[in-house]
Amino acid sequence: MAMPVSTAGIPEQNAIPAPLMNACFVLFVINAAFFPAAFSAHWWIFDEKGLGIPTDFVNVWSAGRLVLDGHPALAYDWDTQKQVQIAVLGQSYPGNFAWHYPPPFLFVAALLAHFPYAVAFIGWAAASLVPYLAVMRAIVGRPFGLLLAAAFPVVLTNALVGQNGFLTASLIGGTLYLLPARPVLAGICLGLLSYKPQYGLLFPLVLIAASQWTVFVTAGLVAVGMAFTSWLAFGTESWQAFFHWMPMFSQAFLTEGRAPWGKMQSIFALVRYFGGPEPLAWVFQWIMSGAVAVLLALMWRSRISYSLKAAALATGTLLITPYLFLYDLMVLAIAVAFLVRIGLSEGFQRYELPALGLAAALLVFYPLLGAPTGFGATLIVSGLIAGRCGLWRRRAVPSPKIGLAAPYELR
């Protein structure tokens, strides 16, 4: 994937630090070895009786099956969805894997439902991994980006449950990587992200602050086009069902806590995890969301290096939403990739690699702790970005020759 931006003025790249290389290699081996071993041991997709293991992917395949059967609106009905899920898994389970995505994502679900469940599960994980790897390689700027991408601890979690973290990360990463020199393509990536609208909330703000009107308009047209196409394909009933069931979904997961609070990785969930009431959790969430929005708007109007702006925006998308599961933290890999790019070009600060190691450990040990450790990892990466911003400002030399385009070199 060719670099679409100017690299003038980037210092000669340094060697990859041995601790970073070794840690990534170990994590990659763990991720790569886990899935064939888990499948053989009946920990993944099918259990020892040959029955489907209930995981998030079953709601995708089941929604697609309902589309193929001519009932797309029923994908949003919890009872109907569960009946289809029980049929494909061969067993029941407590709770629900509810379908809550906007109707455009039914196109993906319908495509996957053309294949047997196991084939679709593995195919979805593999196919969505490819653009994620490509984007990480492009951001880091050298082949090490592939190893960094494959080593990220959340890769295992996302693939294990068949979630869409790879796709979300690749669309956010693609938007940020392409924005400096290919705004139309960046806008297309951002428009496609409307399948998970909670992760696009900050983008309009920073695009307006940075006067990136081409990206803004393109993303809007793509999002509207997807919505219109899905309306033609799946009818008005599918959109009505989406809006009808969303308040119930919010009530179940953000008020009643049907998913344990430790599973969600936001400040909202952290407050609820420690027994705080819902109003207090919302106060903390709104304060953090407001602070992040203001800081990002100011940052994107400044002359801080583009890589830092991109890393901050990727991290900010995770901080402003209360509904955030571990697999969604695949987006944190995008922020880490931009930080690694800077470190490989300018040298790492003494504290940066240990801090990244701590963030990785918080993600790795989440299954043992069952707490919102991913929120801690996000805060660590945010702190590293803030530290780099301070270093950049101290080193920056004002020059009247620097124009508006300077901050948008990928550096």
Sine and cosine of phi, psi and omega as CSV:
sin_phi,cos_phi,sin_psi,cos_psi,sin_omega,cos_omega
0.00,0.00,0.93,-0.37,-0.11,-0.99
-0.95,0.32,0.57,-0.82,0.03,-1.00
-0.94,0.35,0.87,-0.50,-0.10,-1.00
-1.00,-0.03,0.24,0.97,-0.08,-1.00
-0.72,-0.69,0.27,-0.96,0.02,-1.00
-0.92,0.38,0.69,-0.72,0.07,-1.00
-0.93,-0.38,0.24,0.97,0.00,-1.00
-0.89,0.46,0.68,-0.73,0.07,-1.00
1.00,0.04,-0.03,1.00,0.04,-1.00
-0.98,0.20,0.79,-0.61,0.01,-1.00
-0.87,0.49,0.37,-0.93,0.04,-1.00
-0.86,0.51,0.70,-0.71,-0.09,-1.00
-0.95,0.31,0.62,-0.79,0.00,-1.00
-1.00,0.03,0.23,-0.97,0.09,-1.00
-0.92,0.38,0.47,-0.88,0.03,-1.00
-0.94,0.33,0.82,-0.57,0.00,-1.00
-0.85,0.53,0.68,-0.74,-0.04,-1.00
-0.85,0.53,-0.67,0.74,0.02,-1.00
-0.87,0.49,-0.62,0.78,0.02,-1.00
-0.92,0.40,-0.71,0.70,0.01,-1.00
-0.89,0.46,-0.72,0.70,-0.05,-1.00
-0.91,0.41,-0.68,0.74,0.01,-1.00
-0.89,0.45,-0.69,0.72,0.01,-1.00
-0.90,0.43,-0.62,0.78,-0.01,-1.00
-0.90,0.43,-0.69,0.73,0.00,-1.00
-0.89,0.46,-0.72,0.69,0.00,-1.00
-0.90,0.43,-0.61,0.80,0.04,-1.00
-0.89,0.46,-0.70,0.72,0.00,-1.00
-0.88,0.48,-0.66,0.75,0.03,-1.00
-0.88,0.47,-0.74,0.67,0.00,-1.00
-0.89,0.46,-0.69,0.72,-0.07,-1.00
-0.94,0.35,-0.58,0.81,-0.06,-1.00
-0.99,0.15,-0.38,0.93,-0.13,-0.99
-0.90,0.43,-0.71,0.70,-0.20,-0.98
-0.94,0.34,-0.71,0.70,0.09,-1.00
-0.89,0.45,-0.59,0.81,0.02,-1.00
-0.92,0.38,-0.68,0.73,-0.02,-1.00
-0.91,0.41,-0.63,0.77,0.00,-1.00
-0.91,0.41,-0.68,0.73,0.00,-1.00
-0.91,0.41,-0.55,0.83,-0.01,-1.00
-1.00,0.04,0.07,1.00,0.02,-1.00
0.90,0.44,0.60,0.80,0.11,-0.99
-0.99,-0.16,-0.17,0.99,-0.13,-0.99
-0.73,-0.69,0.78,-0.63,0.05,-1.00
0.96,0.29,-0.84,0.53,0.00,-1.00
-0.82,-0.57,0.60,-0.80,0.06,-1.00
-1.00,0.03,-0.10,-0.99,-0.10,-1.00
-0.92,0.39,-0.30,0.95,0.04,-1.00
-1.00,-0.03,0.02,1.00,-0.03,-1.00
0.99,0.12,0.15,0.99,0.02,-1.00
-1.00,0.01,0.50,-0.87,0.01,-1.00
-0.92,0.39,0.69,-0.72,0.05,-1.00
-0.99,0.13,0.82,-0.57,-0.02,-1.00
-0.90,0.44,0.90,-0.44,0.09,-1.00
-0.62,-0.79,0.09,-1.00,-0.10,-1.00
-0.85,0.52,-0.52,0.85,-0.09,-1.00
-0.89,0.45,-0.40,0.92,-0.05,-1.00
-0.89,0.46,-0.49,0.87,0.01,-1.00
-0.96,0.29,-0.49,0.87,0.05,-1.00
-0.93,0.37,-0.78,0.62,-0.03,-1.00
-0.89,0.46,-0.66,0.75,-0.03,-1.00
-0.92,0.39,-0.63,0.77,0.06,-1.00
-0.89,0.47,-0.66,0.75,0.05,-1.00
-0.90,0.44,-0.60,0.80,0.03,-1.00
-0.90,0.44,-0.65,0.76,0.03,-1.00
-0.92,0.40,-0.58,0.82,0.08,-1.00
-0.89,0.45,-0.73,0.68,-0.02,-1.00
-0.91,0.42,-0.46,0.89,0.04,-1.00
-0.99,0.11,-0.01,1.00,0.06,-1.00
1.00,0.02,0.33,0.94,-0.03,-1.00
-0.77,-0.64,0.86,0.51,-0.08,-1.00
-0.88,0.48,-0.57,0.82,-0.04,-1.00
-0.91,0.41,-0.47,0.88,-0.02,-1.00
-0.95,0.31,-0.19,0.98,0.07,-1.00
-0.87,0.49,-0.44,0.90,-0.04,-1.00
-1.00,0.02,-0.18,0.98,0.00,-1.00
-0.99,0.14,0.88,-0.48,-0.11,-0.99
-0.87,0.49,-0.68,0.74,-0.05,-1.00
-0.92,0.39,-0.70,0.71,0.01,-1.00
-0.90,0.44,-0.70,0.72,0.03,-1.00
-0.83,0.55,-0.71,0.70,-0.07,-1.00
-0.92,0.39,-0.57,0.82,0.05,-1.00
-0.87,0.49,-0.69,0.72,0.03,-1.00
-0.91,0.41,-0.65,0.76,-0.01,-1.00
-0.90,0.44,-0.68,0.74,0.03,-1.00
-0.88,0.47,-0.62,0.79,0.00,-1.00
-0.91,0.42,-0.67,0.75,-0.04,-1.00
-0.97,0.23,-0.57,0.82,-0.01,-1.00
-0.98,0.18,-0.49,0.87,-0.07,-1.00
0.99,0.11,0.13,0.99,0.01,-1.00
-0.37,-0.93,0.37,-0.93,0.05,-1.00
-1.00,-0.04,0.01,-1.00,-0.01,-1.00
-0.31,-0.95,0.38,-0.93,0.03,-1.00
-0.96,0.27,0.53,-0.85,0.07,-1.00
0.99,0.14,-0.35,-0.94,-0.04,-1.00
-0.64,-0.77,0.58,-0.82,0.29,-0.96
-0.96,-0.29,1.00,0.03,-0.14,-0.99
-0.99,0.12,0.54,-0.84,0.09,-1.00
-1.00,-0.03,0.86,-0.52,-0.08,-1.00
-0.70,-0.71,0.28,0.96,0.00,-1.00
-0.99,0.11,0.46,-0.89,0.07,-1.00
-0.86,0.51,0.43,-0.90,-0.06,-1.00
-0.79,0.61,-0.52,0.85,0.02,-1.00
-0.83,0.56,-0.49,0.87,-0.02,-1.00
-0.96,0.27,-0.17,0.99,0.10,-1.00
-0.91,0.42,-0.39,0.92,0.08,-1.00
-0.88,0.47,-0.70,0.71,0.03,-1.00
-0.91,0.42,-0.71,0.70,0.00,-1.00
-0.87,0.49,-0.68,0.74,-0.01,-1.00
-0.91,0.42,-0.63,0.77,0.04,-1.00
-0.88,0.47,-0.70,0.71,-0.02,-1.00
-0.92,0.39,-0.55,0.84,-0.04,-1.00
-0.95,0.32,-0.16,0.99,0.11,-0.99
-0.94,0.35,-0.30,0.95,-0.09,-1.00
-0.95,-0.32,0.40,-0.92,0.12,-0.99
-0.83,0.56,0.44,-0.90,-0.15,-0.99
-0.82,0.57,-0.76,0.65,-0.05,-1.00
-0.91,0.42,-0.65,0.76,0.02,-1.00
-0.89,0.45,-0.69,0.73,0.01,-1.00
-0.90,0.43,-0.65,0.76,-0.01,-1.00
-0.86,0.50,-0.82,0.57,-0.03,-1.00
-0.92,0.40,-0.64,0.76,-0.01,-1.00
-0.89,0.45,-0.65,0.76,0.02,-1.00
-0.90,0.44,-0.72,0.70,0.02,-1.00
-0.88,0.48,-0.70,0.72,-0.04,-1.00
-0.94,0.34,-0.70,0.72,-0.06,-1.00
-0.92,0.39,-0.64,0.77,0.00,-1.00
-0.97,0.24,-0.33,0.94,0.06,-1.00
-0.93,0.36,-0.55,0.84,-0.11,-0.99
-0.87,0.49,-0.80,0.60,0.02,-1.00
-0.90,0.44,-0.53,0.85,0.07,-1.00
-0.88,0.47,-0.73,0.69,0.04,-1.00
-0.87,0.49,-0.68,0.73,-0.02,-1.00
-0.89,0.45,-0.68,0.73,-0.01,-1.00
-0.92,0.40,-0.68,0.74,0.02,-1.00
-0.90,0.45,-0.65,0.76,0.06,-1.00
-0.88,0.47,-0.67,0.74,-0.02,-1.00
-0.92,0.39,-0.67,0.74,-0.03,-1.00
-0.91,0.41,-0.75,0.66,-0.02,-1.00
-0.91,0.41,-0.56,0.83,0.09,-1.00
1.00,0.02,0.19,0.98,0.06,-1.00
-0.35,-0.94,0.26,-0.97,-0.09,-1.00
-0.84,0.55,-0.41,0.91,0.03,-1.00
-0.83,0.56,-0.42,0.91,0.03,-1.00
-0.86,0.52,-0.53,0.85,0.04,-1.00
-0.92,0.39,-0.67,0.74,0.02,-1.00
-0.92,0.39,-0.67,0.74,0.04,-1.00
-0.86,0.51,-0.68,0.73,-0.01,-1.00
-0.89,0.45,-0.74,0.67,-0.06,-1.00
-0.95,0.32,-0.36,0.93,-0.02,-1.00
-1.00,0.04,-0.25,0.97,-0.09,-1.00
-0.84,0.55,0.77,-0.63,-0.15,-0.99
-0.85,0.52,-0.49,0.87,-0.07,-1.00
-0.97,0.25,-0.20,0.98,0.07,-1.00
-0.81,0.58,-0.69,0.72,-0.03,-1.00
-0.90,0.44,-0.74,0.67,-0.03,-1.00
-0.88,0.48,-0.71,0.70,-0.05,-1.00
-0.89,0.45,-0.72,0.70,-0.01,-1.00
-0.95,0.32,-0.52,0.85,-0.04,-1.00
-0.89,0.46,-0.60,0.80,-0.04,-1.00
-0.97,-0.23,0.01,1.00,0.04,-1.00
0.93,0.36,0.60,0.80,-0.04,-1.00
-1.00,0.03,-0.04,-1.00,-0.11,-0.99
-0.96,-0.29,0.39,0.92,-0.01,-1.00
-0.87,0.49,-0.58,0.81,0.04,-1.00
-0.88,0.47,-0.69,0.72,-0.02,-1.00
-0.91,0.42,-0.72,0.69,0.00,-1.00
-0.87,0.50,-0.72,0.70,0.00,-1.00
-0.90,0.44,-0.64,0.77,-0.03,-1.00
-0.93,0.37,-0.58,0.81,0.02,-1.00
-0.95,0.31,-0.67,0.75,0.06,-1.00
-0.93,0.38,-0.70,0.71,0.04,-1.00
-0.89,0.45,-0.66,0.76,0.03,-1.00
-0.90,0.44,-0.66,0.75,0.05,-1.00
-0.85,0.52,-0.74,0.67,-0.07,-1.00
-0.95,0.32,-0.60,0.80,0.00,-1.00
-0.94,0.33,-0.63,0.77,-0.09,-1.00
-1.00,0.08,-0.34,0.94,-0.13,-0.99
-0.82,0.58,-0.67,0.74,-0.08,-1.00
-0.87,0.49,-0.63,0.78,-0.13,-0.99
-0.82,-0.57,-0.27,0.96,-0.01,-1.00
-0.76,-0.65,0.94,0.35,-0.13,-0.99
-0.89,0.45,-0.52,0.85,0.01,-1.00
-0.91,0.41,-0.72,0.69,0.03,-1.00
-0.90,0.44,-0.61,0.79,0.06,-1.00
-0.88,0.48,-0.67,0.74,0.02,-1.00
-0.90,0.43,-0.58,0.81,0.05,-1.00
-0.90,0.44,-0.71,0.70,0.05,-1.00
-0.86,0.52,-0.70,0.71,-0.02,-1.00
-0.92,0.40,-0.63,0.78,0.04,-1.00
-0.89,0.45,-0.62,0.78,0.04,-1.00
-0.92,0.40,-0.44,0.90,0.02,-1.00
-0.92,0.39,-0.17,0.99,0.00,-1.00
-0.90,0.44,-0.15,0.99,0.11,-0.99
-0.92,0.38,-0.33,0.95,0.10,-1.00
-0.75,-0.67,0.97,0.25,-0.21,-0.98
-0.88,0.47,-0.40,0.92,-0.03,-1.00
-0.91,0.41,-0.31,0.95,-0.01,-1.00
-1.00,-0.09,0.01,1.00,0.05,-1.00
-0.95,-0.30,0.09,1.00,-0.13,-0.99
-0.90,0.44,-0.58,0.81,-0.05,-1.00
-0.98,0.18,-0.39,0.92,-0.12,-0.99
-0.89,0.46,-0.72,0.69,0.05,-1.00
-0.84,0.55,-0.64,0.77,-0.01,-1.00
-0.88,0.48,-0.76,0.64,-0.06,-1.00
-0.96,0.28,-0.52,0.86,0.03,-1.00
-0.92,0.39,-0.62,0.78,0.08,-1.00
-0.92,0.38,-0.69,0.73,0.00,-1.00
-0.88,0.48,-0.58,0.82,-0.03,-1.00
-1.00,-0.09,0.07,1.00,-0.01,-1.00
0.84,0.54,0.63,0.78,0.04,-1.00
-1.00,-0.04,0.95,0.32,-0.15,-0.99
-0.95,0.30,-0.53,0.85,0.01,-1.00
-0.89,0.45,-0.70,0.71,0.03,-1.00
-0.90,0.44,-0.69,0.72,-0.04,-1.00
-0.86,0.51,-0.78,0.63,-0.06,-1.00
-0.93,0.37,-0.69,0.73,0.00,-1.00
-0.87,0.50,-0.71,0.70,0.01,-1.00
-0.87,0.49,-0.67,0.74,0.02,-1.00
-0.89,0.46,-0.68,0.73,0.00,-1.00
-0.90,0.43,-0.66,0.75,0.01,-1.00
-0.91,0.42,-0.70,0.71,0.00,-1.00
-0.89,0.46,-0.70,0.72,0.03,-1.00
-0.91,0.41,-0.65,0.76,0.02,-1.00
-0.88,0.47,-0.65,0.76,0.05,-1.00
-0.90,0.43,-0.67,0.74,0.01,-1.00
-0.90,0.44,-0.68,0.74,-0.01,-1.00
-0.91,0.41,-0.68,0.73,0.00,-1.00
-0.89,0.45,-0.65,0.76,0.02,-1.00
-0.93,0.37,-0.53,0.85,0.07,-1.00
-0.91,0.42,-0.67,0.74,0.05,-1.00
-0.89,0.45,-0.64,0.77,-0.10,-1.00
-0.98,0.18,-0.63,0.78,-0.17,-0.99
-0.90,-0.44,-0.06,1.00,0.11,-0.99
0.99,0.11,0.23,-0.97,0.02,-1.00
-0.89,0.46,-0.53,0.85,-0.07,-1.00
-0.87,0.49,-0.56,0.83,-0.01,-1.00
-0.92,0.40,-0.65,0.76,0.04,-1.00
-0.94,0.34,-0.61,0.79,0.05,-1.00
-0.89,0.46,-0.66,0.75,0.02,-1.00
-0.90,0.43,-0.64,0.77,0.02,-1.00
-0.85,0.52,-0.77,0.64,-0.04,-1.00
-0.95,0.31,-0.47,0.88,0.02,-1.00
-0.93,0.36,-0.67,0.75,-0.11,-0.99
-1.00,0.05,-0.30,0.95,-0.05,-1.00
-0.87,0.50,-0.71,0.70,0.04,-1.00
-0.87,0.50,-0.58,0.82,0.02,-1.00
-0.93,0.36,-0.63,0.78,0.04,-1.00
-0.90,0.43,-0.70,0.71,0.03,-1.00
-0.88,0.47,-0.67,0.74,0.02,-1.00
-0.87,0.49,-0.68,0.73,-0.06,-1.00
-0.93,0.38,-0.66,0.75,-0.16,-0.99
-0.99,-0.16,-0.46,0.89,-0.03,-1.00
-0.97,-0.23,-0.27,0.96,0.03,-1.00
-0.93,-0.36,-0.79,0.62,-0.06,-1.00
-0.99,0.13,-0.35,0.93,0.01,-1.00
0.93,0.38,0.66,0.75,-0.01,-1.00
-0.89,0.45,-0.52,0.86,0.20,-0.98
-1.00,-0.02,0.75,-0.66,0.00,-1.00
-0.78,0.63,0.65,-0.76,-0.07,-1.00
-0.86,0.50,-0.47,0.88,0.02,-1.00
-0.91,0.42,-0.31,0.95,0.01,-1.00
-0.97,0.23,-0.44,0.90,-0.01,-1.00
-1.00,-0.04,0.53,-0.85,-0.22,-0.98
-0.88,-0.47,0.59,0.81,-0.02,-1.00
-0.92,-0.39,0.20,-0.98,0.07,-1.00
-0.92,0.39,-0.52,0.86,0.09,-1.00
-0.85,0.52,-0.76,0.65,-0.02,-1.00
-0.93,0.38,-0.56,0.83,0.00,-1.00
-0.89,0.45,-0.69,0.72,0.04,-1.00
-0.89,0.46,-0.70,0.72,0.00,-1.00
-0.93,0.38,-0.57,0.82,0.00,-1.00
-0.87,0.49,-0.61,0.79,0.00,-1.00
-1.00,-0.02,0.27,0.96,0.14,-0.99
1.00,-0.03,0.12,0.99,0.01,-1.00
-0.94,0.33,0.52,-0.85,0.02,-1.00
-0.95,0.30,0.32,-0.95,-0.03,-1.00
-0.85,0.52,-0.70,0.71,0.00,-1.00
-0.86,0.52,-0.63,0.78,0.03,-1.00
-0.91,0.41,-0.64,0.77,0.03,-1.00
-0.88,0.48,-0.65,0.76,0.03,-1.00
-0.93,0.38,-0.58,0.82,0.05,-1.00
-0.87,0.49,-0.75,0.66,0.02,-1.00
-0.87,0.48,-0.68,0.73,-0.03,-1.00
-0.90,0.43,-0.69,0.72,-0.02,-1.00
-0.93,0.36,-0.59,0.81,0.06,-1.00
-0.90,0.44,-0.72,0.69,0.01,-1.00
-0.91,0.42,-0.69,0.72,-0.02,-1.00
-0.88,0.48,-0.69,0.72,0.01,-1.00
-0.90,0.43,-0.69,0.73,0.01,-1.00
-0.89,0.45,-0.69,0.72,0.01,-1.00
-0.89,0.46,-0.69,0.73,-0.01,-1.00
-0.88,0.47,-0.71,0.71,-0.01,-1.00
-0.91,0.42,-0.72,0.70,-0.03,-1.00
-0.89,0.45,-0.65,0.76,0.00,-1.00
-0.93,0.37,-0.63,0.77,0.04,-1.00
-0.87,0.49,-0.70,0.71,0.04,-1.00
-0.91,0.41,-0.64,0.77,-0.03,-1.00
-0.90,0.43,-0.67,0.74,-0.04,-1.00
-0.97,0.25,-0.20,0.98,0.13,-0.99
-1.00,-0.05,-0.11,0.99,-0.05,-1.00
-1.00,-0.01,-0.02,-1.00,0.02,-1.00
-0.99,-0.16,0.26,0.96,0.08,-1.00
-0.85,0.53,0.53,-0.85,-0.07,-1.00
-0.83,0.55,0.55,-0.83,-0.08,-1.00
-0.88,0.48,-0.63,0.78,-0.02,-1.00
-0.86,0.51,-0.60,0.80,0.04,-1.00
-0.94,0.34,-0.64,0.77,0.07,-1.00
-0.87,0.49,-0.69,0.72,-0.02,-1.00
-0.91,0.42,-0.70,0.72,0.02,-1.00
-0.88,0.48,-0.66,0.75,-0.01,-1.00
-0.91,0.41,-0.64,0.77,-0.01,-1.00
-0.93,0.36,-0.66,0.75,0.04,-1.00
-0.87,0.49,-0.67,0.74,0.01,-1.00
-0.94,0.35,-0.64,0.77,-0.01,-1.00
-0.88,0.48,-0.56,0.83,0.02,-1.00
-0.87,0.49,-0.46,0.89,0.01,-1.00
-0.99,0.12,-0.49,0.87,-0.10,-1.00
-0.98,0.19,-0.41,0.91,-0.14,-0.99
-1.00,-0.05,-0.10,1.00,-0.02,-1.00
-0.95,-0.30,0.72,-0.70,0.05,-1.00
-0.97,0.25,-0.46,0.89,-0.09,-1.00
-1.00,-0.09,0.99,-0.12,-0.14,-0.99
-0.53,-0.85,0.92,-0.40,0.05,-1.00
-0.99,-0.16,0.17,-0.99,-0.11,-0.99
-0.86,0.51,-0.64,0.77,-0.03,-1.00
-0.89,0.46,-0.44,0.90,0.05,-1.00
-0.92,0.38,-0.34,0.94,0.00,-1.00
-0.96,0.29,0.06,1.00,0.22,-0.97
-0.82,0.57,-0.50,0.87,0.00,-1.00
-0.90,0.44,-0.47,0.88,0.02,-1.00
-0.89,0.46,-0.45,0.89,0.05,-1.00
-0.88,0.48,-0.53,0.85,0.02,-1.00
-0.91,0.42,-0.72,0.70,0.04,-1.00
-0.88,0.47,-0.68,0.74,0.02,-1.00
-0.88,0.47,-0.64,0.77,0.00,-1.00
-0.88,0.48,-0.67,0.74,0.04,-1.00
-0.91,0.41,-0.63,0.78,0.04,-1.00
-0.91,0.42,-0.65,0.76,0.02,-1.00
-0.91,0.41,-0.62,0.78,0.06,-1.00
-0.84,0.54,-0.72,0.70,0.01,-1.00
-0.90,0.44,-0.71,0.70,-0.02,-1.00
-0.88,0.47,-0.64,0.77,0.01,-1.00
-0.94,0.34,-0.42,0.91,0.01,-1.00
-1.00,0.05,-0.64,0.77,-0.14,-0.99
-0.93,-0.37,-0.15,0.99,-0.10,-1.00
1.00,-0.09,0.61,-0.79,0.00,-1.00
-1.00,0.09,0.60,-0.80,0.17,-0.99
-0.94,0.33,0.40,-0.92,-0.11,-0.99
-0.84,0.54,-0.57,0.82,-0.10,-1.00
-1.00,0.02,-0.20,0.98,-0.18,-0.98
-0.94,0.34,-0.74,0.68,-0.03,-1.00
-0.91,0.41,-0.68,0.73,0.10,-0.99
-0.86,0.51,-0.62,0.78,0.01,-1.00
-0.91,0.41,-0.67,0.75,0.06,-1.00
-0.90,0.44,-0.60,0.80,0.06,-1.00
-0.89,0.45,-0.63,0.78,0.04,-1.00
-0.92,0.40,-0.66,0.75,0.04,-1.00
-0.87,0.49,-0.68,0.73,0.03,-1.00
-0.89,0.45,-0.64,0.77,0.00,-1.00
-0.90,0.44,-0.64,0.77,0.03,-1.00
-0.88,0.48,-0.58,0.81,0.03,-1.00
-0.96,0.26,-0.64,0.77,-0.03,-1.00
-0.91,0.42,-0.65,0.76,-0.13,-0.99
-1.00,-0.03,0.13,0.99,0.04,-1.00
-0.81,0.59,-0.71,0.70,-0.04,-1.00
-0.86,0.51,-0.47,0.88,-0.01,-1.00
-0.98,0.18,-0.50,0.87,-0.09,-1.00
-0.99,-0.12,-0.55,0.84,-0.02,-1.00
0.88,0.47,0.48,0.88,-0.02,-1.00
-0.86,-0.51,0.24,-0.97,-0.01,-1.00
-0.95,0.30,0.84,0.54,-0.01,-1.00
-0.92,0.39,-0.43,0.90,0.03,-1.00
-0.89,0.45,-0.51,0.86,0.07,-1.00
-0.90,0.44,-0.63,0.77,0.08,-1.00
-0.89,0.46,-0.65,0.76,0.04,-1.00
-0.89,0.46,-0.64,0.77,0.02,-1.00
-0.91,0.42,-0.64,0.77,0.03,-1.00
-0.91,0.42,-0.61,0.79,0.03,-1.00
-0.89,0.46,-0.73,0.69,0.02,-1.00
-0.89,0.45,-0.62,0.78,0.06,-1.00
-0.87,0.49,-0.66,0.75,0.03,-1.00
-0.90,0.44,-0.63,0.78,0.04,-1.00
-0.90,0.43,-0.62,0.78,0.05,-1.00
-0.90,0.43,-0.70,0.71,0.03,-1.00
-0.87,0.49,-0.66,0.75,0.04,-1.00
-0.89,0.46,-0.66,0.75,0.04,-1.00
-0.91,0.41,-0.59,0.81,0.04,-1.00
-0.89,0.46,-0.65,0.76,0.05,-1.00
-0.90,0.44,-0.68,0.73,0.04,-1.00
-0.90,0.44,-0.65,0.76,-0.03,-1.00
-0.90,0.44,-0.68,0.73,-0.02,-1.00
-0.91,0.42,-0.60,0.80,0.00,-1.00
-0.94,0.34,-0.51,0.86,-0.03,-1.00
-1.00,0.01,-0.34,0.94,-0.10,-0.99
-0.89,0.45,0.68,-0.73,0.05,-1.00
-0.92,-0.39,0.93,-0.37,-0.02,-1.00
-0.85,0.52,0.65,-0.76,0.02,-1.00
-0.58,-0.82,0.75,-0.66,0.02,-1.00
-0.91,0.41,-0.22,0.97,-0.02,-1.00
-0.99,0.13,-0.24,0.97,-0.02,-1.00
-0.97,0.23,0.86,-0.51,0.00,-1.00
-0.97,-0.23,-0.16,-0.99,-0.06,-1.00
-0.91,0.42,-0.42,0.91,-0.06,-1.00
-0.97,0.25,-0.37,0.93,-0.10,-1.00
-0.84,0.54,-0.71,0.71,-0.02,-1.00
-0.91,0.41,-0.19,0.98,-0.08,-1.00
-0.98,-0.22,0.26,0.97,0.27,-0.96
-0.98,0.20,0.65,-0.76,-0.04,-1.00
-0.97,0.22,1.00,0.02,-0.05,-1.00
-0.59,-0.81,0.00,0.00,0.00,0.00
